[in-house]
Every structure is written in C-alpha cells, then in structure tokens.
Amino acid sequence: MGFITDKQTLDDLNLLGRFRKDSVINIFDRTKTRQGRRILEEMFRNPLTDADGIRARSREFRYYSGKGFTLPVDESLTEPAELYLGASSSRSFLAAALKMVALKVRGMFVMDKEYDRMQSGMTALAAIVSGTVPLWERLSEEDSPVKEDAGALSGIFGGKVAGLMSAEKEGGHRSLRKAIALDRLLRVRLYPHVRRMLDLLYRLDVFFSVAGVAEEKGFCLAGIHPGEDSFLEIDGVWHPSLKNAVPNDIRIDSSSNVFFLTGVNMAGKSTFMKTVSIALYLAQMGFPVPASRMEFTPVEGLFTSINVADDIASGYSHFYAEVLRVKHLAEQVRSGRRLLLVFDELFKGTNVKDAHDATLAVTEAFARHRECLYVISTHIVEAGRELSERCGNVTFRYFPASLDGDRPVYPYRLEEGISDDRYGMTIIRHEKILDIIRGYREESLEAEPGEQEPR
C-alpha cells in the first residue's frame, strides 16, 4: 500500500496547486515542459514509503545538484513535436507516406493547414534530436543515474542521424520527398527511440528543476533509516515559503513519540508544525528538504488537523468538526500503520475546561501507540503539566514570548519545557480594542440629541 494522506492535510500544508500562492509545489516548479510539470505533480501526489525507493530518488537529486544541468529544450519545441508524433497511429512506412501525400494534396486544394503543421512538428522534433545529443553524451558517464538510457540515445541519435537532424532543424519548406523520408525516419524507423528520448527528457526536466532550486535555497537531502522503530530528527528546519524564516530542531522517536508544543498565540506553533510536516512529506518523496540536516525512518502516511473549519451544509459546529477529525485520525492510528499525526490546538472550539480534559485524555491515548509519531500543540498549559506527570514518552517544547514595553516580541526559537507566558490581554490592550469600543460609545452619547418632549 502506498503513502496515505487526505485533502485536509494537503490544504493545511498548501502542498499542491499550481496557481495557489506560495504552494510548496510552486517552489520547486521551474520545469520547461508541460509533461515535466505533470510528472512533478504526480510525484507530489504520490510520496514513497519504501526506503530503497526514497534513497534511489534522493541519489538522483544528489547527482544532478551542483552540476549546472539545464534542459536544452522547452515547450516551444516539445508541444509541436508531440502533436506531430501523435498525429498518426500507424507505424507503417507505406501508410505514413500515403497520409503525407494526402495532406499535401488536401492543403493545395482546400487551404488545409495540417500539412504545414506536420512540417513544423518535424522541424521541432529534428531540433530536439540534434540539440540533446550533447546532453546524452554528458549523462553517459559512469556515475550517472541514467547512464544506460543516455548511452543508448547517444549512440542512436549521434553521428549521421545528428548531422541529418541538424541540417533539417532549420526547417524551411522541404520537398514532399524529403518530408516523407524524414517522417519515415522519425515516426516509423526511430519512433520507439524518439519516444524513449522524450519521456526521459520530461523526467530530467523535473530533476533539473528540483536540484536547481535545492542548490539555490540551501536545502538538504534526508538520510533514510529503515527499521521497525519510528524516528524523525531534523536540524535547522524552516518553512520554505517564508523569507528570513527562523530554523528550529526537532527529534521524535518511538521511545518519546509525542512532541508537545505550548506557547502564546502568534509565537510560532502553527508555522512550526506545518514546517515539520512539509519536511517529512518532501523527504518521503525523496526530495530535498528545507533544513540543514534530516534523518528519518519512512512512515506510511501523514495527517494534520490544523485549519479545521465548521461545516454549515452538514450542520456541524467548529467543535464537532474537530471531534470528527480527531475520530478519523484515531481510526487511522488504530489501523496499525506507521504515521505522523499533527494536531494544532486540540478542541479549541469548546470551553476551556472541556478543551483541557479532552486534550489531556486524547493525547494520553494516542501516546500509547508507539508506532506513530505525534506533534500536538495547545495554549492550555495546565494540560501539558498534567501530561508530564502521567506520560514518560512526551517531549515538551515551547515558543517563548516577551514584552518590549506593551508590545509582544516573538523570537520563534524553541525552548525546552512548558510555556508560562500569558499575553492575551496585553495584545488586546496594545491593539487598543477597548479604547476603540469605549471611544465609539462616548462619541455616540455626545452625538445623541437631547430628549424631546412627548407628543
């Protein structure tokens, strides 16, 4: 079974969506082809679970990193080339030649442009064939992860074929006889190799893009540790969408499988939880992660409960939606899979007493399932103190805050222990909310006309 997650998690972490602002996939997407973008999205939708598969993909990224690889083609060539290749389902020379003649004749009498498009597609494909030969030669070196494919393509498309393609790629209006000959070469005789070449190009489009981003932004590749015990250790992890993000560290394993976060609102809890989740998700894909170092045992799934909304259509309040979310994740834990589960401010939709009791009871119950790892936050610090007395497998960290006059200051650096900070009313006073309300009331009273005589 593959890696499991759900839409709530993907939305919480803003992982997908080409047109969504600051989505994680957009950070890595510098692909030059439509097919490359499709492969990148497929990788994002299907993280890996086996250590060997993750390690193999990571090795590919490591090889391309720092070597300055760029794709020598883009959509201006691949799109017409693909249209040309797909225009005929026949791989017979005779059938292809007859179709070429028919298109030529039809274009002469009914102003059909299909023959011209065919010529443009051949020109584009010839340019790809000749333009990629140096890349295949370079990727044929001994430590290349695609040396076999690259070596074969270099042998097939080098030499006389490369010379022929180089002469053809400038296009012009070739004769029908030359068009038929070139078509025979590209869509009949060499078609399997042409298809193999294009498919490899699209895959390289993704690897070149991701490796370039990782090098530019200082991402690292995670070390994979297969085994029965769950383990996650990250040094200097930061959120990839934030400028000047403050890095932090985290370590969770089966002997201490609950990472319990406290701190005042705006101190950094939610961002950190998203950061850790994104890092693990990328690592499960074999991708570079925004951290200085990461070591982990692959999990089978990731679920978050961060931005749970009410459901008006179903008649669910915010609290009930939270309860259903926790129930769903409890069912996932009960399945016996190795998971990372992330809960931000458990049961914030109910009163403080119920939230305290529920947070304590649910966290304690989850903690018994040692095959899973948990990151749980709350601003109810009393629950954390009681939990420390009941469970020996919980790590307590908090994000501190301080005051500069009446203005809260957040360093966004994790510290050991449970927070004692309480600055809610300080923030309310700093924003002058009460003054605004009182001032509005006083202005209303002043503007109110005097009592009128009854009629």
Secondary structure, 3 states (H helix, E strand, C coil): CCCECCHHHHHHHCCCCCCCCCCHHHHHCCCCCHHHHHHHHHHHHCCCCCHHHHHHHHHHHHHHCCCCCCCCCCHHHHHHHHHHHCCCCCCCHHHHHHHHHHHHHHHHHHCCCHHHHHHHHHHHHHHHHHHCHHHHHHCCCCCCCCHHHHHHHHHHHCHHHHHHHHHHCCCCCCCHHHHHHHHHHHHHHCHHHHHHHHHHHHHHHHHHHHHHHHHHHCCECCEECCCCCCEEEEEEECCCCCCCCCCEEEEEECCECEEEEEECCCCCHHHHHHHHHHHHHHHHHCCCECCCEEEECCCCEEEEECCCCCECCCCECHHHHHHHHHHHHHHHHHCCCCEEEEECCCCCCCCHHHHHHHHHHHHHHHHCCCCCEEEEECCCHHHHHHHHHHCCCEEEEEECCEEECCEEECCCCCEECCCCCCCHHHHHHHCCHHHHHHHHHHHHHHHCCCCCCCC
